[in-house]
Amino acid sequence: MGSSCNVVSMALLACLMLNSLVFVAHGGDFYQDFDLTWGDNRGKIFNGGKLLSLSLDRVSGSGFQSKKEYLFGRIDMQLKLVAGNSAGTVTAYYLSSQGPTHDEIDFEFLGNLSGDPYILHTNVFTQGKGNREQQFYLWFDPTRNFHTYSIIWKPQHIIFLVDNIPIRVFKNAESIGVPFPKSQPMRIYSSLWNADDWATRGGLVKTDWAKAPFTAYYRNFNANACVWSRTSSSCAKTNSVSAGAWETNGLDAPGRRRLRWVQKYFMIYNYCTDLKRFPQGVPAECKRPRF
């Protein structure tokens, strides 16, 4: 690893400002990278640390969090969601800092009745404020096989990807007064929990506890990201990692075409077009080009 930030860019300036980052890239070992944080034995790590499961029953759900905190990078995780009648359940996979002015980048998978599609709910919180929801159907059954859900987090933008297909871009709009998450390190979290008061058709469809336990599976975690450490003094990077995908300048032309395809055919809610919710005008970031 290099010992200093050699290139002047927004990302590295942030590293220098925070003065406590180390750059790493590694594959997933759940024993090494995560702690099961709640749910008693409803969360399990097995297959030598290569597979993790979370379960929900009438008594409790379960969850885990990363041992490390990150500031900028690319986070990948493969999930296989609760199969069958998953109505009322939510599988959340997200980055978050702590405190009342926390930042957060969310994937939430809202369960549904057998045969009906999951809803993928995304959101971005900055300084404790969210309300930036976009929702999608997926173009596959997320319960039959593992699929990769990724977050690219840079000072310039946040990109949500599914199987490396971009579905959403949230651009830095600080120039017009919109806060952007760039100074608070975040951990990776996931949880499986009961939300039948709102998750499925606004709470009309309740969890069928006869189908419990509900179980989701995780594998192939990878973090190509700066790791926050209060004992470090620089944002060090190797030459091979510095050319990584998370460093590139946004989406290329094929990426923009895939994003338009997803948003045209699979987006089912966009806060930026919800004029009933924002009768005085949509939020400022909605008025800028999306990509």
FENMOTA-V867332 format. One record per residue. N is the residue number from 1. RES is the residue in one small letter. SS is DSSP state (h for helix, s for strand, l for the rest). Layout:
# FENMOTA-V867332
n = <N	N>
res = <RES	RES>
ss = <SS	SS>
This chain:
# FENMOTA-V867332
n = <1	2	3	4	5	6	7	8	9	10	11	12	13	14	15	16	17	18	19	20	21	22	23	24	25	26	27	28	29	30	31	32	33	34	35	36	37	38	39	40	41	42	43	44	45	46	47	48	49	50	51	52	53	54	55	56	57	58	59	60	61	62	63	64	65	66	67	68	69	70	71	72	73	74	75	76	77	78	79	80	81	82	83	84	85	86	87	88	89	90	91	92	93	94	95	96	97	98	99	100	101	102	103	104	105	106	107	108	109	110	111	112	113	114	115	116	117	118	119	120	121	122	123	124	125	126	127	128	129	130	131	132	133	134	135	136	137	138	139	140	141	142	143	144	145	146	147	148	149	150	151	152	153	154	155	156	157	158	159	160	161	162	163	164	165	166	167	168	169	170	171	172	173	174	175	176	177	178	179	180	181	182	183	184	185	186	187	188	189	190	191	192	193	194	195	196	197	198	199	200	201	202	203	204	205	206	207	208	209	210	211	212	213	214	215	216	217	218	219	220	221	222	223	224	225	226	227	228	229	230	231	232	233	234	235	236	237	238	239	240	241	242	243	244	245	246	247	248	249	250	251	252	253	254	255	256	257	258	259	260	261	262	263	264	265	266	267	268	269	270	271	272	273	274	275	276	277	278	279	280	281	282	283	284	285	286	287	288	289	290	291>
res = <m	g	s	s	c	n	v	v	s	m	a	l	l	a	c	l	m	l	n	s	l	v	f	v	a	h	g	g	d	f	y	q	d	f	d	l	t	w	g	d	n	r	g	k	i	f	n	g	g	k	l	l	s	l	s	l	d	r	v	s	g	s	g	f	q	s	k	k	e	y	l	f	g	r	i	d	m	q	l	k	l	v	a	g	n	s	a	g	t	v	t	a	y	y	l	s	s	q	g	p	t	h	d	e	i	d	f	e	f	l	g	n	l	s	g	d	p	y	i	l	h	t	n	v	f	t	q	g	k	g	n	r	e	q	q	f	y	l	w	f	d	p	t	r	n	f	h	t	y	s	i	i	w	k	p	q	h	i	i	f	l	v	d	n	i	p	i	r	v	f	k	n	a	e	s	i	g	v	p	f	p	k	s	q	p	m	r	i	y	s	s	l	w	n	a	d	d	w	a	t	r	g	g	l	v	k	t	d	w	a	k	a	p	f	t	a	y	y	r	n	f	n	a	n	a	c	v	w	s	r	t	s	s	s	c	a	k	t	n	s	v	s	a	g	a	w	e	t	n	g	l	d	a	p	g	r	r	r	l	r	w	v	q	k	y	f	m	i	y	n	y	c	t	d	l	k	r	f	p	q	g	v	p	a	e	c	k	r	p	r	f>
ss = <l	l	l	l	l	l	l	l	l	h	h	h	h	h	h	h	h	h	l	l	s	s	s	s	s	s	s	l	l	h	h	h	h	s	s	s	s	s	l	h	h	h	s	s	s	s	l	l	l	l	s	s	s	s	s	s	l	l	l	l	l	s	s	s	s	s	l	l	s	s	s	s	s	s	s	s	s	s	s	s	l	l	l	l	l	l	l	l	s	s	s	s	s	s	s	s	l	l	l	l	l	l	l	s	s	s	s	s	s	s	l	l	l	l	l	l	l	l	s	s	s	s	s	s	s	s	l	l	s	l	l	l	l	s	s	s	l	l	l	l	l	l	l	l	l	l	s	s	s	s	s	s	s	l	l	l	s	s	s	s	s	s	l	l	s	s	s	s	s	s	s	l	l	h	h	h	l	l	l	l	l	l	l	l	l	s	s	s	s	s	s	s	s	s	l	l	l	l	l	l	h	h	h	l	l	l	l	l	h	h	h	l	l	s	s	s	s	s	s	s	s	s	s	s	s	s	s	s	l	l	l	l	l	l	l	s	l	l	h	h	h	h	l	l	h	h	h	l	l	l	l	l	h	h	h	h	h	h	h	h	h	h	h	h	h	l	s	s	s	s	h	h	h	l	l	l	l	l	l	l	l	l	l	h	h	h	h	l	l	l	l>
